[in-house]
């Protein structure tokens, strides 16, 4: 009977506390680009793997070909990112052609993947109680918000009811844990700065973002991605230059 009473007490407290969370106020603490008349942007892309390929060559013919290549992107929304490679020349060296094609494809996948993940955080409210059925539990200073999204069980952990400490996403094929770090803008909004992601306790990704300011609109400028798995590590960087808002 004592155990049942304790469980009922915890359940009652959790439900009562859930009613006290003001998600509208909580969302006001976190940066959401859609609050600032954001319509997208275009930019030139500098990708370090292309520079590494260039540095590995000695033949001026191939170096000249790489120097002429321009990478550009148009970002409209999370689901609409256009990546364009200009002035890509075919040569009679199939090994070079294949290596270059793989490098450009890698650049496209990396840039698009980052921007889609960044948009998921920066172009939506931090919490959407009208969209998801939240189950909220609190213990000490940690609040756990659970819900289901597209077949995955999602958990968000808050410190002191306001700071997002970590998140997890579990489904039939994977277990993903995310640890965000925020920086505060000059207008007192928390904006994602670093995200460390662990996938199935095997692969760890760290993304670090530096921003370029356009008033209230902040666009990623320098992105560093570090990957480690089973003692092997890889780092790549890309820079968005000549950014122009749409």
Secondary structure as the mmCIF struct_conf table of DSSP 4:
data_model
#
loop_
_struct_conf.conf_type_id
_struct_conf.id
_struct_conf.beg_label_comp_id
_struct_conf.beg_label_asym_id
_struct_conf.beg_label_seq_id
_struct_conf.end_label_comp_id
_struct_conf.end_label_asym_id
_struct_conf.end_label_seq_id
HELX_RH_AL_P HELX_RH_AL_P1 UNK A 2 UNK A 20
HELX_RH_AL_P HELX_RH_AL_P2 UNK A 23 UNK A 27
TURN_TY1_P TURN_TY1_P1 UNK A 28 UNK A 29
STRN STRN1 UNK A 30 UNK A 30
HELX_RH_3T_P HELX_RH_3T_P1 UNK A 33 UNK A 36
TURN_TY1_P TURN_TY1_P2 UNK A 37 UNK A 37
STRN STRN2 UNK A 41 UNK A 47
HELX_RH_AL_P HELX_RH_AL_P3 UNK A 48 UNK A 55
TURN_TY1_P TURN_TY1_P3 UNK A 56 UNK A 56
HELX_RH_AL_P HELX_RH_AL_P4 UNK A 60 UNK A 68
STRN STRN3 UNK A 70 UNK A 77
TURN_TY1_P TURN_TY1_P4 UNK A 78 UNK A 79
STRN STRN4 UNK A 80 UNK A 86
BEND BEND1 UNK A 87 UNK A 87
BEND BEND2 UNK A 92 UNK A 92
HELX_RH_AL_P HELX_RH_AL_P5 UNK A 94 UNK A 122
BEND BEND3 UNK A 123 UNK A 124
BEND BEND4 UNK A 126 UNK A 126
TURN_TY1_P TURN_TY1_P5 UNK A 129 UNK A 131
BEND BEND5 UNK A 132 UNK A 132
STRN STRN5 UNK A 135 UNK A 139
TURN_TY1_P TURN_TY1_P6 UNK A 140 UNK A 141
STRN STRN6 UNK A 142 UNK A 149
TURN_TY1_P TURN_TY1_P7 UNK A 150 UNK A 151
STRN STRN7 UNK A 152 UNK A 159
TURN_TY1_P TURN_TY1_P8 UNK A 160 UNK A 162
STRN STRN8 UNK A 163 UNK A 170
BEND BEND6 UNK A 172 UNK A 173
STRN STRN9 UNK A 175 UNK A 184
TURN_TY1_P TURN_TY1_P9 UNK A 186 UNK A 187
BEND BEND7 UNK A 188 UNK A 188
STRN STRN10 UNK A 190 UNK A 199
TURN_TY1_P TURN_TY1_P10 UNK A 200 UNK A 202
STRN STRN11 UNK A 203 UNK A 214
TURN_TY1_P TURN_TY1_P11 UNK A 215 UNK A 216
STRN STRN12 UNK A 217 UNK A 229
TURN_TY1_P TURN_TY1_P12 UNK A 230 UNK A 231
STRN STRN13 UNK A 232 UNK A 245
#
